Amino acid sequence: MIDISVVIPTCNRAARLVSLLADLQRSAARPREVIVVDASDRALAAQELAPFAENLRYVRSGKSVCAQRNRGIAAASSPWVFLCDDDIRVPPEYLGALSAHVAAHPEAGAVSGLVLERLGDRWTGQFPVHSAATLLWCRIFGLGLWGEIHCGGPLGGWLATHYRRRGNHISSAGWPVLTDFRAPFFRTPIYGLGAALVRRDWLLASPYDERLDRGGYGDNYGVAIGFPAEGIHVLTSAAVRHDKELAERPSAAFSYVRRTLALDLFLSSDRGRAVASRRRLAWSLVGNSVWHAARRDWDMCRASLATLSAVVLGRNPYRARA
């Protein structure tokens, strides 16, 4: 079994944190240490942490999830780090499955299971595309996809073949395009790192960007584009559930703006220029704005237009930060 340090950034989610610590305590693969980097307004009391004290390191921090993660990674004593968001539910077998995959695939430096989110009354880790028109729109504007393609007809078949040949990749506008979810695992350049096992040296070489605001929206993208070409392995037989705790979580429109501004920041870096174009990003925002207007989602339409303006006029506040 590989040697693992767990790093958990948290802020004002005491109940969720305690639940996660209990999950990790039940894990079949026990980590060497669990490092909690807490930016909450109130520090957790000793009695709240007592049940987990055996291998717990509790650190207080300012409010910046990127700085919190970097601090935890720097303090970790193991060659592997399990990055875990505080609102993830981790089943007992999950960490063992990731460890076994790493042992069987020495080329893997980052591995995750499927991260499931609630959609209505079910949990899913992807959002399949069934419309050829939607797929064509995404192709024209270089928009992202996060699901398998199930389109009929000549146009749908041609587009599906095009995406199948490309595999999981980053679009010319910088958005993640994940359409291959084949078992037992798939490779991808971008995936959420909220429940991922990553080599510590990979994380030290590609740290979280502390220019982002305290919520760190889009932070995983900036880290992942700095990983070696092997990218991230995602196991289809292992999964966690992302509860999306509402505390400290902004609106969807706000998150969209921040994530897109983060993407613009990353595409201005040497690593980002190697994978996508900021001009194509601006073009994709035109497509997104029209798409949301057609659906009468005016909050998201305004968010897309505001982001487009910031990108085109060079008014991204992240890029102005030293």
ChimeraX attribute file (.defattr): number of C-alpha atoms within 10 A of each C-alpha:
attribute: neighborCount
match mode: 1-to-1
recipient: residues
	/A:1	11
	/A:2	16
	/A:3	15
	/A:4	25
	/A:5	25
	/A:6	26
	/A:7	26
	/A:8	27
	/A:9	28
	/A:10	26
	/A:11	23
	/A:12	16
	/A:13	17
	/A:14	17
	/A:15	11
	/A:16	19
	/A:17	21
	/A:18	17
	/A:19	16
	/A:20	21
	/A:21	21
	/A:22	15
	/A:23	15
	/A:24	22
	/A:25	17
	/A:26	14
	/A:27	17
	/A:28	14
	/A:29	21
	/A:30	20
	/A:31	22
	/A:32	16
	/A:33	20
	/A:34	26
	/A:35	21
	/A:36	24
	/A:37	25
	/A:38	26
	/A:39	20
	/A:40	17
	/A:41	10
	/A:42	11
	/A:43	14
	/A:44	15
	/A:45	8
	/A:46	9
	/A:47	9
	/A:48	12
	/A:49	15
	/A:50	10
	/A:51	13
	/A:52	16
	/A:53	14
	/A:54	11
	/A:55	14
	/A:56	17
	/A:57	18
	/A:58	17
	/A:59	16
	/A:60	16
	/A:61	18
	/A:62	14
	/A:63	19
	/A:64	21
	/A:65	28
	/A:66	23
	/A:67	22
	/A:68	27
	/A:69	25
	/A:70	21
	/A:71	18
	/A:72	25
	/A:73	25
	/A:74	13
	/A:75	14
	/A:76	21
	/A:77	15
	/A:78	18
	/A:79	14
	/A:80	24
	/A:81	27
	/A:82	27
	/A:83	21
	/A:84	22
	/A:85	22
	/A:86	27
	/A:87	21
	/A:88	22
	/A:89	23
	/A:90	23
	/A:91	17
	/A:92	16
	/A:93	14
	/A:94	20
	/A:95	24
	/A:96	18
	/A:97	20
	/A:98	24
	/A:99	19
	/A:100	13
	/A:101	17
	/A:102	21
	/A:103	13
	/A:104	9
	/A:105	11
	/A:106	8
	/A:107	11
	/A:108	19
	/A:109	21
	/A:110	28
	/A:111	26
	/A:112	29
	/A:113	24
	/A:114	22
	/A:115	24
	/A:116	18
	/A:117	16
	/A:118	13
	/A:119	10
	/A:120	7
	/A:121	6
	/A:122	8
	/A:123	13
	/A:124	15
	/A:125	20
	/A:126	17
	/A:127	14
	/A:128	15
	/A:129	18
	/A:130	15
	/A:131	14
	/A:132	21
	/A:133	13
	/A:134	13
	/A:135	21
	/A:136	16
	/A:137	15
	/A:138	18
	/A:139	18
	/A:140	11
	/A:141	20
	/A:142	23
	/A:143	25
	/A:144	21
	/A:145	23
	/A:146	19
	/A:147	17
	/A:148	19
	/A:149	24
	/A:150	13
	/A:151	20
	/A:152	14
	/A:153	9
	/A:154	10
	/A:155	14
	/A:156	20
	/A:157	14
	/A:158	14
	/A:159	18
	/A:160	21
	/A:161	13
	/A:162	12
	/A:163	19
	/A:164	15
	/A:165	9
	/A:166	14
	/A:167	17
	/A:168	21
	/A:169	21
	/A:170	22
	/A:171	22
	/A:172	20
	/A:173	24
	/A:174	26
	/A:175	21
	/A:176	21
	/A:177	23
	/A:178	28
	/A:179	24
	/A:180	20
	/A:181	21
	/A:182	12
	/A:183	10
	/A:184	10
	/A:185	20
	/A:186	17
	/A:187	22
	/A:188	23
	/A:189	21
	/A:190	23
	/A:191	23
	/A:192	17
	/A:193	23
	/A:194	19
	/A:195	27
	/A:196	25
	/A:197	27
	/A:198	23
	/A:199	19
	/A:200	22
	/A:201	14
	/A:202	19
	/A:203	22
	/A:204	13
	/A:205	11
	/A:206	16
	/A:207	21
	/A:208	24
	/A:209	20
	/A:210	19
	/A:211	19
	/A:212	24
	/A:213	17
	/A:214	14
	/A:215	17
	/A:216	20
	/A:217	21
	/A:218	22
	/A:219	24
	/A:220	18
	/A:221	23
	/A:222	22
	/A:223	20
	/A:224	24
	/A:225	20
	/A:226	17
	/A:227	19
	/A:228	14
	/A:229	10
	/A:230	13
	/A:231	20
	/A:232	26
	/A:233	26
	/A:234	27
	/A:235	21
	/A:236	17
	/A:237	12
	/A:238	20
	/A:239	22
	/A:240	19
	/A:241	19
	/A:242	20
	/A:243	14
	/A:244	13
	/A:245	12
	/A:246	10
	/A:247	10
	/A:248	10
	/A:249	11
	/A:250	11
	/A:251	9
	/A:252	12
	/A:253	16
	/A:254	14
	/A:255	17
	/A:256	18
	/A:257	22
	/A:258	22
	/A:259	19
	/A:260	23
	/A:261	24
	/A:262	25
	/A:263	22
	/A:264	26
	/A:265	22
	/A:266	25
	/A:267	23
	/A:268	15
	/A:269	12
	/A:270	9
	/A:271	14
	/A:272	20
	/A:273	13
	/A:274	11
	/A:275	15
	/A:276	19
	/A:277	18
	/A:278	21
	/A:279	15
	/A:280	17
	/A:281	26
	/A:282	22
	/A:283	18
	/A:284	25
	/A:285	26
	/A:286	17
	/A:287	19
	/A:288	22
	/A:289	21
	/A:290	14
	/A:291	17
	/A:292	17
	/A:293	16
	/A:294	11
	/A:295	10
	/A:296	11
	/A:297	12
	/A:298	14
	/A:299	14
	/A:300	21
	/A:301	22
	/A:302	16
	/A:303	23
	/A:304	27
	/A:305	18
	/A:306	14
	/A:307	25
	/A:308	25
	/A:309	15
	/A:310	17
	/A:311	20
	/A:312	14
	/A:313	9
	/A:314	12
	/A:315	14
	/A:316	20
	/A:317	14
	/A:318	17
	/A:319	17
	/A:320	10
	/A:321	9
	/A:322	6
